[in-house]
């Protein structure tokens, strides 16, 4: 799987992402050819290589002779759908704009189809968003992962006047996304950048295990006031092992008024929604009442959905959650031969070399029932076989 990691140590904007894609190998000629399919009048793309804090980067600027005018989501949808762009490019670009429209609608108390795009409806935002989608497609990216995003303080001037940072639309877009405070009175994450990150990245967290093939830096148009480089770094490479989050969210709740007969249904829903592990333990609660402690772990990308299921399917009225690091051993799926047939298993690689084999219990139980032999006999036979 080809992975792209958005390393947003100085935030993210549309032109920073587009510049980083060009620095990471996106063909400028191909980009210009694809963007021409938008059929937008009177615009040009300026691409410039430069050095920032000793790092080579690419800065992209969009120049347009078109007078800036507000657009509705329907206007942008019509423009994209009437273009000669590939269907999947249109779909993903429109999804980014839809996220922006929904965030602006919540902030300003409007219906989504009534939202006017001002800054993000201009030609430069169209080029940045469509260009980013084209770039990921051209570079053969199968998945994108984004780092936690920096949230500064201060104020930003926009069509609605002075607004606090992070911009209200950014706060809406980044619900359930890992962020961290930045002691800088300057915008680092733009609404366009936030929408691109949330729509294009499948998950947020640390750099996943991967073999790095390319690195590219995209430069912002403004200098940071603390003299740090205003750059976005992309790391592109092949995933090295099974897709397992090493930064996980631990979610738990205590239940003292819930019918445990529902547990098989609830646990099945949680596992289907991406829970990595689930534990239901009996506990003695206040006033001597018996109850349960329900604890699960999840990768951050699935945590919000799992919380919804817990609050809907159980009697919980609140949840506790926190992030933890974890270490997992590499493992692969194998097929193990037994005298009664094959069973699936896991081959786990040990730190000091060697491995251990763990047969799947359900497969062993199925063969035991079929051939009327003890399940432990099938399990022992499978453990002795290598893949």
Secondary structure, DSSP 8 states (H G I E B T S, - for coil): -EEEEEE-TT-B-HHHHHHHHHHTT--HHHHHHHHGGG--SSEEEEEEEEEETTEEEEEEEEEE-S----B-HHHHHHHHHTSSS-HHHHHHHHHHHHHHHHHHHHHHT--GGG--BSGGGSHHHHHHHHHHHHHHHHTT-SEEEE--EEE--SEEEETTEEEESS-HHHHHHTTTS-EEE---SS--B-HHHHHHHHHH-SEESS--SEEEEEEEEEE-SS--TT----EEEEEEEEE-S----SEEEEEEEEESS--GGGHHHHHHHHHHTT-SEEEEEEEE-GGG-EEEEEEEEEEHHHHHHHHHHHHHHSS-S--EEEEEE-----EEEEEEEETTEEEEEEEEE-TTS-EEEEE-HHHHHHHHHHHT--HHHHHHHHHT---
